[in-house]
Amino acid sequence: MRLAELRVENFRNLAAVELVPAAGINVIFGSNASGKTSLLEAIHFLARVRSFRPTRPQQLIRHGSDALTVRAVLAESQTRLAVRRSHERTEVRIDQQDVRSLSVLARHLPLQVVNTESQRLLLDGPQVRRSFLDWGVFHVEHSFYEHWRRYDRALRQRNRALRSGDARLARSWEPELESQAAAVTEQRRHYVAALEALARPLLSRWLPSEAVSFEYRSGWPGGRSLQEAFDNGRSREIDAGHTLYGPHRADLLIRSNGYDAQHRLSRGQQKLLAIALLLAASQVMHEHGEALLLIDDLPAELDAQKRDEVIEVLLDTGAQAFVTTTDPAAVPIPSGSGKWFHVEHGHYREVV
């Protein structure tokens, strides 16, 4: 969904911001520490009730304020979203109705973030890549959340049985685990195939000497069913006290010329690969609705030619994007394709 209106109050160094963003590319420019990244954080907070930077929610509240508020109106549906965070609690409202399930809120604002932390997709552990996959599949396959919820419930119950050494009770949860794992795995695999197809054109230009491939590992030994993995490893699981096999142990393997990409590629090449993957994810999500893309300090991440290619991808997909920069000349966009906003000391104004 596109943002037709955005209002931010008391978020980090932003006292009061009101924007009517463009449907296409929105360039946010200003000096360092002026409030550019804070706006992207506020949009992310509206979508997922958390920042994309490591921080406690209370630290997002502007110094001296009791609470922060982020509000938006979605373009086509005119749905009104609002998140308020005080020092004690978080309140979420959709069309002035209280919402308790954050998945309901997240469904309205599919988004991807490109920033200096993007390389974590390659450098960090499987949990980061699983989270990346699951947010993408969540917005593409509407049944995914229910399959994952049921899998997680059965997993918790089986782990409780394993910790108590009750093999019979643990076994009783295995049919549900296997059924939901099959659905989760199939949807993740389809999503990875779509990612690879859309990332390939960019990767062939940015890393022409590297054959990059993506492989989804299911979380249990290949050539076996999940039930066979349970049967063969039940004693090990009882000793461990938790379930050792299943999609909660899955990973997305990213290779270059047959080697682990994080070990073969330079830091600069890793950055390009991560950005290509995130752009592909935004394209997949946009094909199933409308996705937002938050790009923090694009000129710092890419040279001029590659910046032009990112802008080209954004224009081709038609996704709404918010791009920050200290140098507006470094983010050239065609006339009529977006808007420019200047920020200084937390105060925003549109530049015509």
C-alpha positions in Angstrom: 0.0 0.0 0.0 1.2 3.5 -0.7 1.2 6.3 1.9 -1.0 9.2 0.9 -0.4 11.1 4.1 2.2 10.7 6.9 2.3 12.4 10.3 5.0 11.8 12.9 5.1 13.3 16.4 7.9 13.1 18.9 9.8 10.4 17.2 13.5 10.7 18.0 14.4 14.3 17.0 11.2 14.8 15.0 8.8 17.0 16.9 6.0 17.3 14.3 6.2 16.2 10.6 3.4 16.2 8.1 4.1 14.9 4.6 2.1 14.2 1.5 4.5 11.9 -0.2 4.7 11.1 -3.9 3.4 7.8 -5.2 6.9 7.1 -6.6 10.2 8.2 -5.3 10.6 10.5 -2.3 14.1 12.0 -1.8 14.8 13.1 1.8 17.9 15.3 1.9 19.8 17.2 4.6 22.9 17.2 6.7 23.9 14.4 9.0 21.8 14.0 12.2 19.1 16.2 10.7 16.3 13.6 10.9 16.5 11.7 7.6 16.9 8.2 9.0 14.4 9.0 11.8 11.6 9.4 9.2 12.4 6.0 7.7 12.4 4.5 11.2 9.0 6.1 11.9 7.6 4.5 8.7 9.1 1.1 9.7 7.7 1.5 13.2 4.2 2.2 11.8 4.5 -1.1 9.8 6.0 -3.4 12.4 6.0 -1.5 15.7 9.7 -1.7 16.0 12.7 0.1 14.5 15.1 -1.4 12.0 17.9 -0.3 14.2 18.8 -2.1 17.5 17.1 0.0 20.2 14.5 -0.1 22.9 11.1 1.3 22.0 11.3 3.9 24.9 14.5 5.3 23.2 12.5 6.3 20.2 10.4 8.8 22.1 11.7 12.4 21.7 13.5 13.6 24.8 11.0 15.4 27.2 7.9 13.8 25.6 5.5 11.4 27.1 4.8 9.4 23.9 5.4 9.2 20.2 2.8 8.9 17.5 3.0 7.8 13.8 -0.1 8.1 11.6 -0.8 7.5 8.0 -3.5 7.3 5.4 -3.2 4.7 2.7 -3.7 5.9 -0.8 -6.3 3.7 -2.4 -8.3 2.3 0.5 -8.1 5.5 2.6 -7.4 3.2 5.6 -6.1 5.1 8.6 -3.2 3.6 10.6 -1.9 4.9 13.9 0.7 3.6 16.4 1.3 5.4 19.7 4.1 4.4 22.0 4.3 5.8 25.5 7.0 4.8 28.1 4.6 2.1 29.4 2.8 0.6 26.4 2.1 0.5 22.7 -1.3 1.2 21.2 -2.3 0.3 17.6 -5.4 1.5 15.7 -6.7 0.9 12.3 -9.6 3.1 11.2 -9.9 4.2 14.8 -10.4 0.7 16.0 -8.0 -0.9 18.5 -5.9 -3.7 17.1 -4.2 -6.4 19.2 -2.7 -8.6 16.5 0.4 -6.9 15.0 0.1 -9.2 12.0 -3.1 -7.3 11.0 -1.1 -4.0 11.0 1.9 -5.5 9.2 -0.3 -6.8 6.4 -1.2 -3.2 5.4 2.4 -2.0 4.9 4.8 -4.5 3.1 8.3 -2.9 3.1 12.0 -3.6 2.7 14.9 -1.6 4.1 18.2 -1.0 2.4 20.9 0.5 4.7 24.4 -0.1 6.0 23.1 -3.2 7.9 21.9 -4.9 4.7 25.0 -7.1 4.6 23.8 -8.9 7.7 21.8 -11.1 5.3 25.1 -12.6 4.3 27.2 -12.2 7.4 24.9 -13.2 10.3 23.4 -16.5 11.1 20.4 -18.4 9.7 17.9 -16.6 11.9 18.4 -13.3 10.0 17.8 -15.0 6.7 14.8 -16.9 8.0 13.3 -13.7 9.2 13.9 -12.1 5.8 12.2 -15.0 4.0 9.3 -15.1 6.4 8.4 -11.4 6.1 8.5 -11.7 2.3 6.4 -14.9 2.2 4.0 -13.3 4.8 3.2 -10.6 2.3 3.0 -12.9 -0.8 1.2 -15.9 0.5 -1.8 -15.0 2.7 -2.0 -18.5 4.1 1.6 -18.5 5.3 1.0 -16.8 8.7 -1.6 -19.5 9.7 0.7 -22.3 8.7 3.6 -20.8 10.6 1.4 -20.1 13.6 0.2 -23.7 13.8 3.7 -25.0 13.3 5.0 -22.8 16.1 2.3 -23.9 18.4 3.0 -27.6 17.8 6.7 -27.0 18.1 6.3 -25.4 21.5 4.2 -28.3 22.7 6.6 -30.9 21.4 9.6 -29.1 22.9 7.8 -29.2 26.3 7.3 -32.9 26.0 10.9 -33.5 25.0 12.2 -31.5 28.0 10.1 -33.7 30.2 11.4 -36.9 28.5 7.9 -37.9 27.3 8.6 -39.5 23.9 5.0 -40.6 23.5 3.6 -37.1 23.9 6.3 -35.7 21.7 5.3 -38.2 19.0 1.7 -37.1 19.2 2.6 -33.6 17.9 4.6 -34.9 15.0 1.8 -35.2 12.4 0.8 -31.6 12.9 4.4 -30.5 12.7 5.0 -32.4 9.5 1.8 -31.1 7.9 2.5 -27.5 8.6 6.2 -27.8 7.9 5.4 -29.1 4.4 3.3 -26.0 3.7 5.8 -23.6 5.1 8.7 -25.2 3.2 6.8 -25.2 -0.1 5.9 -21.5 0.2 9.4 -20.5 1.2 10.9 -22.4 -1.8 8.5 -20.7 -4.2 9.5 -17.3 -2.8 13.3 -18.1 -3.1 12.8 -19.1 -6.7 11.0 -15.8 -7.4 13.8 -13.9 -5.6 16.5 -15.5 -7.7 14.7 -14.8 -11.0 14.3 -11.1 -10.2 17.8 -10.6 -8.7 19.6 -12.2 -11.6 19.5 -9.3 -14.0 21.0 -6.9 -11.5 23.6 -9.4 -10.3 24.7 -10.1 -13.9 25.5 -6.4 -14.3 26.9 -5.8 -10.8 28.8 -9.0 -10.4 29.5 -10.2 -13.9 32.3 -12.6 -13.0 30.3 -14.3 -10.2 27.7 -17.0 -10.6 25.5 -16.3 -7.7 23.0 -19.0 -6.6 20.4 -19.3 -3.8 19.5 -22.6 -2.2 16.9 -23.1 0.4 17.8 -25.7 3.1 14.7 -27.2 4.7 16.1 -27.8 8.2 16.3 -31.6 8.1 18.5 -34.1 6.2 17.9 -34.2 2.5 16.3 -37.3 1.0 14.3 -37.9 4.1 10.9 -36.9 5.2 10.6 -34.8 8.4 8.9 -37.8 10.1 11.9 -39.9 9.2 14.2 -37.3 10.7 12.1 -37.4 13.9 12.2 -41.2 14.1 15.9 -41.4 13.6 16.8 -38.6 15.9 14.2 -38.8 18.7 16.7 -39.9 21.4 19.1 -37.1 20.5 16.2 -34.6 20.7 15.2 -35.9 24.2 18.8 -35.5 25.3 18.8 -32.0 23.8 15.4 -31.1 25.2 14.2 -29.5 22.0 13.3 -30.2 18.4 16.4 -30.5 16.2 14.6 -30.8 12.8 12.1 -28.6 10.9 11.7 -25.3 9.1 12.7 -23.4 12.3 16.2 -24.7 11.6 16.1 -23.8 7.8 18.5 -21.5 6.0 19.0 -19.7 2.8 22.4 -20.6 1.4 23.9 -17.8 -0.9 26.8 -19.0 -3.0 29.1 -17.3 -5.5 30.9 -19.6 -8.0 30.1 -22.5 -5.7 31.5 -21.0 -2.5 29.8 -19.3 0.4 29.3 -15.7 -0.7 30.4 -14.2 2.6 33.8 -15.8 2.3 34.4 -15.4 -1.5 33.1 -11.9 -2.1 34.8 -8.6 -1.0 32.9 -6.3 1.3 31.9 -4.1 -1.7 30.6 -7.1 -3.6 28.7 -8.4 -0.6 27.0 -5.0 -0.3 25.9 -5.2 -4.0 24.6 -8.7 -3.6 22.6 -7.8 -0.5 21.1 -4.7 -2.2 20.2 -6.7 -5.3 18.5 -9.3 -3.1 16.5 -6.7 -1.2 15.4 -5.0 -4.4 14.3 -8.3 -5.7 12.3 -8.9 -2.5 10.6 -5.6 -2.9 9.7 -6.5 -6.5 8.2 -9.8 -5.5 6.1 -8.2 -2.8 5.1 -5.4 -5.2 3.9 -7.9 -7.8 1.4 -9.1 -5.1 0.3 -5.7 -4.0 2.1 -2.5 -3.3 5.4 -2.4 -1.3 7.3 0.4 0.3 11.1 0.6 0.0 13.2 2.5 2.5 16.7 3.3 1.3 19.0 5.0 3.8 21.8 7.0 2.3 21.8 5.6 -1.2 24.9 7.5 -2.4 27.0 6.0 0.5 26.0 2.5 -0.6 26.5 2.7 -4.4 28.5 4.6 -7.1 26.7 6.8 -9.6 26.1 4.1 -12.2 24.6 1.7 -9.8 22.5 4.4 -8.2 21.0 5.1 -11.6 20.3 1.4 -12.0 18.5 1.3 -8.6 16.4 4.3 -9.6 15.6 2.5 -12.9 14.4 -0.6 -10.9 12.2 1.6 -8.7 10.7 3.4 -11.7 10.1 0.1 -13.5 8.3 -1.5 -10.5 6.3 1.6 -9.6 7.0 1.0 -5.9 6.8 3.9 -3.5 10.3 4.6 -2.1 11.8 6.9 0.5 15.5 7.6 -0.2 17.7 9.6 2.1 20.9 11.5 1.1 23.1 14.4 2.2 23.6 15.4 -1.5 20.4 15.8 -3.5 22.4 15.9 -6.8 23.5 12.3 -6.1 19.9 10.9 -6.5 18.7 12.1 -9.9 15.1 11.2 -10.6 13.2 12.3 -13.7 10.8 15.2 -13.5 7.4 14.2 -12.3 8.6 10.9 -10.9 8.7 11.9 -7.3 9.1 14.6 -4.6 11.9 16.2 -2.7 11.9 17.0 1.0 14.5 19.0 2.8 15.0 18.3 6.5 16.9 20.5 9.0 17.0 20.0 12.7 14.0 17.7 12.5 11.9 20.1 10.4 10.7 19.0 7.0 9.6 21.1 4.0 8.8 20.1 0.4 11.1 21.5 -2.2 9.3 22.3 -5.5 
